[in-house]
Amino acid sequence: MTVTWYVVRASGLVAFALLTASIALGLLMTGGARSTRWPRFALEDVHGFAGVVGGGFIALHGLALLVDSYLPFTLFQLVVPGTSPYRPLATAAGIVAAELLAALALTNRLRRQIPHRLWRRAHYLNFGVWLLALAHGLTAGGDTGTAWAEVLYTFCAATVAGLTVWRVLGPTAPASTRLRDASASS
């Protein structure tokens, strides 16, 4: 295997981990979690930064696929879902996730020009991006089936699922206490 194949795999996994971190922070913030160590603006910045850097790793993932000689892809196959010779449905999930994430990045860039309600509703599509990325990783990933990758996917899925349930059902204790207690036990 070539170096680019390792870059493909690593960049995809790092992008997924960063996407998970961004979603987790978003859920914590919208759920009212507060930290005694970090002001809200800092959490918002880390949330956004994780999304931007995750997008960069997605771009690196695609670029590495373009130049990889082990399993070469054309630009057309990386842009049009379902045209890949390698696991077309699994690859399509990743392509749709990346393209949807790019569209959501555009709505973030235009956040001040579009109605807040529209931006917020569009922002919920990040869950779809994350689910498609999870499906892509599990079904197209070269490391799927290894113990460490299964731990990563399980941890990420449990984190997003748990925080989503917490966010939907609402906190049972004051948010400032919950986050302070969680950071003290770390």
Summary of the structure (lengths in Angstrom):
residues: 186
radius of gyration: 17.7
end to end distance: 38.8
largest distance: 54.0
contacts: 538
relative contact order: 0.16
helix: 75%
strand: 0%
